[in-house]
Amino acid sequence: MERLFKVEGMTCASCVRRVEKALSAVGDVAQVQVNLATEEVRMVFPGAPAGDPEIAKALEARGYRMAAEEAVEADPSREALARVAVAWAGTLPLMAGMFHLFHLPWPVQALLAGVSAFGAGSGFFRRAFRQALRLETSMDTLIALGASVTWVFAVWESLQGAPHPPFESAAALSAFLLTGKFLEVKARHRATGSLEALVKLAPAVAFRLREDGSEEEVPSRLVQPGDRLRVRPGSASPVDGTVLEGVAEVEEALLTGEPLPVTKGPGDAVIAGAMVHGGALEIEASSTGRDTWLARLARQVAQAQGSRAPAQELADRVSAVFVPAVLILSALTLAGWWWHTGALALAWRPAVTLLVIACPCALGLATPVASAAALGTAARNGLLVRDASAMEALARATDLAFDKTGTLTQGRPVLQRAEGDPDTLRLAASLERNSEHPVARGILEAAAGLDLAEVRGFRSHPGQGVEGAVEGRALRLGNPAFVGHPFDADPTGVTVGLAEGDRLLGVLVLADALRDDAHATVAELSRQGLTLHLLSGDRPEPAQALGNALGIPDARGGCRPGDKAQAIQDLQAKGAVVAFVGDGVNDGPALAQADAGISLPGLEAAQAAAPLNLLREGLVPLLQARRLSLRTRTVIRQNLAWAFGYNLVLVPLAAFNLLDRFGGPMLAGAAMGLSSLTVVLNALRLRRP
């Protein structure tokens, strides 16, 4: 059993670990995944799930809150914006005093600073207090200490008669941090908004048909499988279903990736959100609500966002020790400056500045926000990411292995050439016109436009060929033994002969044709430095021929499903990071074994085994997925470099009191907010295709 809900109050990587630890102790839990970027928690229970009161109590004990069900869809930035407004209302009059515009009595300054720091910023203090009761620390600890110590010393200096007590530092610290948090919330909401947009493509209202044929308007959530619905021209299908009556042009770009509409008629499937043009359709609902294709896609992407990439593990390990280390360093700074100057009033500012400027907000956001933005872009571009670590592995891949049939090739026989009598193709197609065999379909496709004749007395001989009378001529089409005449077979495909009596009329050679974009795709991946492999269940001769044609030296045929997985395992044992691309059930073990298993559109079994699912036909989406993975890795590295570099540079400057002349704690709050915002905005570049 799985539970998915939102948690309010998380601000950094330390919060993620704290929430995971709290929820891991709730009932019989098999797995807990916390996503800072989306503020979502996924809990998996082997048996009955824990109830909301039990989960909420565990969270509240750690200073967090389980979002109410009705609040999940609300805009999370509204409360944040209100807090920002209150914080700046208390801060701006104090900052005006810095520029000698007017001077307020210190009790008024203390009140305004208190409203900003302790009122608008109360969340920092509430969470820090609850964590302190458990002897835990987080970013909130640093903020609460910084603001409260600044305010207390400002009051102390006022009582000593100081003309300019630093109340504006305490107020501005809260104002800058809350502003940064507000912008982060808005940016995170945009980064993950593509998931909500996917679900909202399906209309909220459906037109259900009664038994007498009349319509009734009902909420889409009340539609049940088996209900008959009418989808009007210019509207979208509210559920997944099968067309019963009508013909229309249907846009299913989310499924096919193609902008052009597809003609749909009785027996064809449509997905929720598919736009209908040119006519009305009557459909029978097959999947509704949370079971529709769109809803499953959104859930799977959200689950992938909750998975941890290796880069995130590094940031989490650093954050785990960072806050305690900063507290110790701040105490040493206070003691050192107090000993050096002999005055506590001169020692507190560098200590508080260090507390604030070292807050690892950007470090906690560096990876999850970038992953959220990348996965949203992937979903819009037809790539379903089930596991974020596979996306990172695709960027790190050193080797890429292909399946052959249906992956590099079209997966169906296509006529390569016809030899012998000029009428061989027409007669063979006439003979096969009623056959559903793949070879027959290839011959009929090649004979499109020819004037085919009727066939009489058609008989099929499995594994050998077919026979019948065409235009009064007794014909046989099949292998040499069946037609009674020897001919050379092409080892890379299927060769069939057409015979009339004791005369061989001609030979047709069919082969599994390459995809149109196979050459360009393989060439581009080779240019990127990937070592390419071909692992095929087909005969060795066609596999080797295809490898030679595409420039893949390691081309192996006759591979059983276990052989493909073993080949990948052997490469991994040598230190390779392997991606595998396939589309069939026999590719399942290899897709699961690979560091980055990539399935093409096809069977659900293959997609279920692969952490990366391409939803559009062709190989171009594979190149797009690779480019997106490389861009995501670059952005994550940039974010981590900025987050680490920010602290490495500014923390020593704060410890040596070199920032005091530029504003001290107030500058620290502004710089920390800017650091977090920079990381988020950099991640949002991944939203561009």
N, C-alpha and C positions, 0 to 999 in steps of 0.2 A: 504494500500500500504506500502511496506517495502523497505528501503534503507539500503545497507550494503557497507561500504567503510572503508578505513584505514586512520588513522590520524598520522602524524609524529610530534615528539617533546614531547610526553608524557614520563615522567620519574618516577612519583610516584603517590601515592593515591590522593594527592592534585590535580594533573593534571586531574585525572579521574573526580573528582567532578567539576572541573572548565570547562572541556569539556562538561559534562552533563548539567551544568547550561547554558553555552553558546548556546548549540543546542536546549535546551528546549524552548528557546525564538524564534526559527526559525519557522515561519509559524504555522500551526495547527498541533502540534505534540502530539501524544497520548503516546508515550513511547520512551525513549532514554536509550540504554544500551551501556556502554563503557567497553571494555576488555583491561586492561593494558598489559596482557601477550601476546595477539595477535595483539595489537594496532589497533583493529577493533571497529567500531561503528555501532550499529544497531538502526535505527530510524523507528518507525511505525507511519504512517499517516492515520487518518480515511478517508481522501479524497485525493486530488491531492498532491503528495509529493513536497517538496521544491526543487528548482533547485541547481545545483552545485555552481553557483556564490554566491547565498545567504548563503549556508552552508560554503563555503570557507571563505567568508567575516566574518562570525561570529567566525570562528576558528582563523583567522589571528588577529582579534581584541584582542584575548586572548593569542596570542603568539604561536599558533599551525598552522599546515598546513595540508590541505586535500591532501592525496597522489594522484598523477595522476593515471588514469586508467591503463596506461601501466606500471606504476611503482609497481603495486601491486604484480606482479610476480617476481620482481627483488629481488636480495639478499640484504636485508637491512643492512648487515654488511659491505658492500664495503665502503660507505662513512665514517662509524665509524672507519674502519681500517685506512683510509687515515688520519683522524684526529689524531688517536693514533700515527701514524708515525711522523706527523709534531710536535706533542706535545713532543715526546721523542727526536726528533732531536734538539729541543731547550733546553731540560732539561738535557740531559746527559753531555754536556760540563760544565754546571753549577755544576752538582754533582761531576764532576771530580775535580773541584776547592775545594770542601769540603775535598777531600782526598789529597790536596796539590800536585796533579799531574801537574797542571799548573794553572796560575791565569790570568783571562781575565780582561781587563779594565772594570770598572763598567758600562760605557755606552753600551758596547757590551753585558754585562750581562743583562742590562735592556731591550735591544732589543730582546735577545733570550727569556727571560722570558715573554716579551710581546707577541712574536710570539706564544709561548706555551699557555699562559693564555688567551689572548684576540683574538688570531687568531684561533688556533685549538679549543679553548673552547668558541668561540663566541656564540654558541647556548645558553649556560648558561646565558650570559649577555643579549642577545636579548630577551629571554623569561622573564627574571627577570625585564627588563626595561618595557616591555609592561604590566606586572602584576603590577608593581609599579604605573603606570599611573592610574590603577583602584584601587589603595590602597589594592592590594592583595599580598600575599606572597606564596612561595613554596620552595621546595628544591633548585631550581635554585637561589632563593634569597640568601640563605645561602652560596652557592658556589660562586656566583658573588661577594658578600661582602667579603668573605674570601680571594679570589684571588686578588681582586682589592686593598683591604686594605693592604695586605701583600706587593704587588708591590709598592704601594705609600710609605709605610714606609721604604721599602728597598731603594728607591730613596732618601728619606729624610735622612736616615742614611748615604748614600753615600755622599751627599752634606755636611754632618757634618764631613766627613773624616773617617768614620768607616771602618776598614780594611776588614770585611767580611759581607757585606750587604746580607740579606736573600732572594736574588732573586730566589734561587733554590727552596725555599718553595712555592712561587707563581707558578713557572713552574711545579714543581713536583705534586702540588695539582691538576692541570689540567690534567697532564699526567696520574696520578693514577686513577682519576675519569673517564677519557675517556677510559682507558684500561678496567676498570670495566664495563663500559657501553657496550663496544664492546663485552666482554665476555658474558654479559647478553643477548645482542641481538642474538648472536650465540646460546646460550643455549635456549632462548625462541623459536628461529626458529626450533631447534631440538625438543623441547617439543611439538610443534604443527605441526611438519612436517608430522606426520602420516595422517593428513587430506588431505594434498596435495598428499601424496603417494596413498591414496585411489582413488582420482579422476584420477591420472595418470595411474592407472591400466587399464583403458579403452584406447585402442589405438586411436591415433589422426587421423588415416586414415581408411576409410571403402571402401569395394568393393561392389558397387551398381550394381544390375542387370538391364540391359535395357530390353525392351519388346522382343527383339530378343534373349535374353539369354546371350548376351555378357556382360563383366564386364567393369565398369569404376571406376577409383580410385578417391575418393572424400574425402575432410576433414570430419571427423565425425560430426563436428558441423553443417554441411549442410544437414545431413540426416533428413528426415521428417517421422513422423509416417505413416505407410503404405508402405514405401519403402521396396523392396526386396533386401536382402544383402546376400553375400556369406562369410562365416567365414571359413578360411582355417585351416587345421590341424596345430597345433603348434602356433596358434594365438588366440587372445582374442576377444570376442564379443565387438564391439564398442558401442552398445546400448542395452537396454532391448528389448526383442522380443519373438516371438513364432516360433518354428521350423516348417517349411513347408515341407522340404524334407531332407533326410539323417539321418544317425544314427551315433553318436559319443559319446566318453567318455568326460564328461565336468566337470572341476573342479570349484566348487562354494563354496570354503571354507569360503568366506566372508558371504555367506548366511546361510550355514549349519554348519560351524565350523568343518566339517569333511575333513580330507586331501585326502580321497579316491575319485576318480572321479565317477560321476553318469552317467548312460546311458541315453541319450536324443534322442528322436525321434519325428516324426510329432505330433504336438499338445502340446509338452512340452515347458515350458517357460525357457528362459535363461536371465541372467542379464548381464549388461555391466561389462566387466572385467573378465567374466568367460572364462577360458582357454579350448580350444577344442583340443582333441587328437584322433587319429585313424581314422578320416574321416572328410569330409567337411560337413557343415550344411548350408542350405538355410533358412534364417529366415525373418520374417516380423517384421519390427521395430514397437514397441508399445510405447516406451518412449525414448526420445532423449534429448541430451544436459543437461540442468539443471533439467530435470524431471526424469533422470535415478535413479535407486536405489542407485548407488554410490554417485551421486551428492546430492541426498536428505540426505543421511547419513552424508556427510561432512557438509552440511548446518545445520543439526540438532545438530551435535556435536559442531559446532562453536557457535550456538545459546546458547547451554548449557554452553559453556565456558564464555559467556558474562553474564550469570545469577550470581547473588551475593549469595554466601554462607553466613550463619550467622557469621562465623569466620571473613569473609572479612568486614562485617559491623563494628565489633569491631575495626579492624585495621583502617578503614576509620574514625571512630569517634575520635580515638586517634590522627591520623595524622591531623585532622582538626584544632586542637588547638596546635599541637606540634610546628609547625614552629613559630607562634607568640610568644609562650612561650620561645623558644630558643633565639629569637631575644632579648627579654626582659632580659633573663638570661645573654646573652652575654654582653649587655649594663651594667648590674649590675656588671659583672666581670671586665669589663674595668674600671668602676668608682671605684670599690673597690680596685683594684690593683693600680690605679693611686693615690688614696688617701693614700694607704699604703706605696707606694714607693716614691711618689712625682714625678715620671718620667713617662711621656706618653710612652716613648720608651720601658719601661719595662712592661707596662700594656697591650699593644696591642696584644702581642703574645698569652697569655692565652685566651683573648677574641676571637681572630680569630681561635685559635685551637678549642675552644668550638663550634664556628659557624660551622666549617667543620665537626667535629666528630659527631655532633648531627643530621646530615642530615638523614632523615628517609627513605633512599632508600630501605633498607632491609625490613622495615615494610610494604612499599607499594607493594613489590614483594612477601611477605611471602605466601599469600593465592592464588593469581591468577596464579602464575607460577606452584605451586603444583597442582592446579585444572586443568590447561592446560595439564600437564604431565599425570595426572591420567585419564583424559577423552580421551587422545590419546591412552593410554594403553587399556582403556575399549573398545574403538572402534576396536582396533586390535584383542581383545579377544572375540568379539561378544557381547558386551554390549553397547547399544545405550543410552546415558545419555541425556535426554532432559532438565533437570533442575539440576544444581549443588547442590541446597539445598536438593534435594531428596537423592543425593549421601551421603551427610553429615548426613541426617536423618537415612539412612540405617546403618551407623556406630553407631549412638546413640540409635538405636531401642531397646526397652525393650520387645516388643511383636511382634510376626510374625504370621499372619493368612494365611492359605492356602485355596484356592478353592479345590474341590476334583476332579471332572471329567476333565480329560485332563491335570491336574496339578500334583497331586500325583499319579493319575492313567493314563492309556494309552488312556482313552477316547473311548474305543470300547470294546464290549463284547468278552471275551476269554473263551473257554471251560474249566471248572474246573474239571468236572467228568462226566462220562457216566455210567448209571446203567441199568441193565436188560440184554436183549439179546446182545451177543457179536457183532452182526451185526448192532446194533442200529445206531452207528455213521455213518457207510457207507451208510445205507439206508436213513438216515436223510439228509446227505450231497447230495446224489443223488437227493432227492426230492427238495432241495434248490439250485441246481446248477445254475439255471437261475435267482435267486432272488438277488436283491440289498439291501435287508433289513440288518441292522447292525447285527442282530442275525444270519442271514443266512451267512454273511461274517465270523462271528466267528466260525460257524460250519464248513464251507468250509476250513478255515485256519487250524482247528484241523484235518481235514480229508485229508490234503495234503499228497499225496503218496498212498492213497487208490484207488482201482479200482472202480470208480463211474459208475453207470449205467445210461441209458437214462431215462428221465421222460416224460410221456405222460399225456395229459389232465390236465396240471398244472393249478391250480386256487389259487388265493390269497384272503384271507378274512381279511381285515384290522382290527387289534385289536384282532384277534382270532387265526389265523394260516393259514396253507397252506395245499393243498391236491393234489394228483395226483397218477398216476400208475407207479410203478418202478418194472421192471422185472415181469410185469403182476400182481403185488400185489397192491391193492387199499390202499393207506396210507394217514394218516392224522397226521399233526404235529402242536401242538399248546397248548393252555391252557386246563385245565380239562374239561370245558364245551364244548369246540370244539371237543376234541377227544372222549368225552363220557365216560371217566374213571377218577375217583379221584386219585390224587397223591399229596404228600406233596411238597409245594413250598419252596425254600430256600429264606428267607427274605433279604439276602444280595445281591441277583442277580436276574437272569431271569431263570425260570425253564419251560421247554417245554417237553411235552410227545409225544411219537410216537406210534400210534395205527394202527392196521390192523383189520378192522371189529370190533368185540366185544372183541378183545384181545389187552391189553397194552403191546407193545414190550419192551419199555424202557423209561428212562427219561434222559434228558440232562440238566445239570446245567451250566449256563454261568454267568460270573461276569466281571465287569470292573477291569482288572488286575492292580496291582501296577506297577509303573515304576520300572525298575531294580535298580535304585539308590535311591529310596524313603527312604528305611530304613536307609541307611548310611547318607543321607542328614539330615533327621529329627534328628538322633542321634547326629550329629555334631552340629547342631543348638542348640539343648538342652544343649550340653556340653558347648557351649558358653554363657549359662545363659539366653537365650531367652525363654520367655513364649509363647508356641505354641498354636494355635487355628485352628480348622477346621470348615469352613463355607461353607456348600454345599446346592445346590438347589435340590439335590437328596433326596430320602426318608430318614427319620431319622434312620431306621434300618441299611442300608448300610453305612451311615455316621458314626454311632456309632461303627459299626464293624471295619471300617477302622481306626477310632481313637484308638480303643483298640489294633489293630494289630501294629500300629506305636507308641503307647505310647503317644498319644495326648489326655489328659483327657477332654478338652473342645471341643467336636465334636458335631456340630449342623447340623441337616438336615432340609429339607423343607424351606430353606432360599430363599426368593425372592430377587431380586437385591437391593431393598430398605432396606431389613432386614440386608444384609451384611454391607451396608454402615452405618446403625444405630448401629450395633454391634461394628464397628470400632470407631464410634463417642462416644459411651459409654465408651470404653476403654480410649480414649483420654481425656474424661472428668475426668477420675480418675488420669490423669497425665502420662499415658503411651505414649510412642513414638511407633507408630504402622507401621509395614511394611505389605503389603498384596501382595500375589502372586496369579495370576489368568491368564486365557487365553481366556475367552469367552466374548461375548457381555454382558451377564448378570453380568459380573464382573466389567463393566465400572464404575458404581457409587462407588464401593468399592475401585477401583484403584485410582480414583480421590480423594476420602475422605482420604485415608491413607497418612501418612507423607512420606512414600516411597512406591509408587505403582509400582509393578514389573510385567510386562506381559511376558508370555512365547510366543514362536513363534506360530502364529495362525492368528486370524482375525485382520484386520487393525483397527477395531473399538476399540478393547481392547488395542492395542498398542498406539493408539492416546490418550486414556484416561490415560495412565501410563507414568510417567516421566522417568521410567527406563524400557528399552525393552531388553529382552534377545533374541538374534538372533540365538542361537544354541539350539538344542533339548536336553531334559533331565534336571535334577536338579543340575548337577555338576556346570554349569555356575552360578547358584544362589550362591553357596558357594564361587566361584571365585569372584563374585561381592561383596559379603560381606567382603571377605578378602581384596580386593582392597579398599573398603570404610574405613576399619579399618586402613590400611596402610596410606591412604591419610590423615585421621584425625591425625594420629601420626606424619606424616611429617609436616603438617600445624602447629601443636602444637610446634614441635621442631623449626620450622622457626620463629614463633611468639616469642617463648622463647628466641631464639638467638637475634632477632631484638630488643626486649625490654631490654634484659639483656645487650646487647652491649651498649646501650645508658645509662642505669642505672649505669653501672660500669665506663664507660669512660668519661661521661659528668662531674661528680664531680672531677675526676682526672684532666681534662682539666681546670676546673674552679679554682682549687687550684694550677695550674701551675706545676703539677707533671709530665707532659708529655714533657715539654720543653726540658729537657736534652736529650730526645730521638728523637728530630726532630720537635716538635711543629706542626705547620700547615701541614708540609709535611707528618709527621707520621699520622696525622688525615686523610688526603686524602687517604693514602694507606690503613688505617684501615677501612675507610668507603667503599672503593672499595672491600676490602676483605670480609667485612660483606655481601654486596650484592651478591657477587659471591658465598659465602658459602650457602646462602639461595637458590640460583638457583641450584647449584650442588646437594644440599640435595633433592630438589624437583625432580631432574632428576632421582633419584633412583626409582621413581615410574614408569619409563619407562620399568623397568624389569618386566616380567610377574609374 
